[in-house]
Amino acid sequence: MVNSAFRSKAVNDAVGSSDKSQHRLGCAADIRVPGMTPDAVVRAVLASGLAYDQVIREFDRWTHLSIPSFPNLPPRKIALIIDKTGTRTFA
């Protein structure tokens, strides 16, 4: 289930996200997968071999998944956790 994908500037500003958000370019989606925790979704992406740019467990409620912002950029394969305590590497 997609919670958020492309965001206009107005919507992006309203949710308090950065102007550099990959959502602004249509290169990111925040998703929930029925029957899976956000941690399980992140682990599935990490194990999949997908060319993801970022996979982020956000507030233990959804998973942010993005592809590189431009076709000529390689995927960074960054895995993070973002919650009320801050941002850290997904372990």
Rosetta blueprint (number, residue, H / E / L):
1 M L
2 V E
3 N E
4 S E
5 A L
6 F L
7 R L
8 S L
9 K H
10 A H
11 V H
12 N H
13 D H
14 A H
15 V L
16 G L
17 S L
18 S L
19 D L
20 K L
21 S L
22 Q H
23 H H
24 R H
25 L H
26 G L
27 C L
28 A E
29 A E
30 D E
31 I E
32 R L
33 V L
34 P L
35 G L
36 M L
37 T L
38 P H
39 D H
40 A H
41 V H
42 V H
43 R H
44 A H
45 V H
46 L H
47 A H
48 S H
49 G L
50 L L
51 A L
52 Y L
53 D L
54 Q E
55 V E
56 I E
57 R E
58 E E
59 F L
60 D L
61 R L
62 W E
63 T E
64 H E
65 L E
66 S E
67 I L
68 P L
69 S L
70 F L
71 P L
72 N L
73 L L
74 P L
75 P L
76 R L
77 K L
78 I E
79 A E
80 L E
81 I E
82 I E
83 D E
84 K L
85 T L
86 G E
87 T E
88 R E
89 T E
90 F L
91 A L
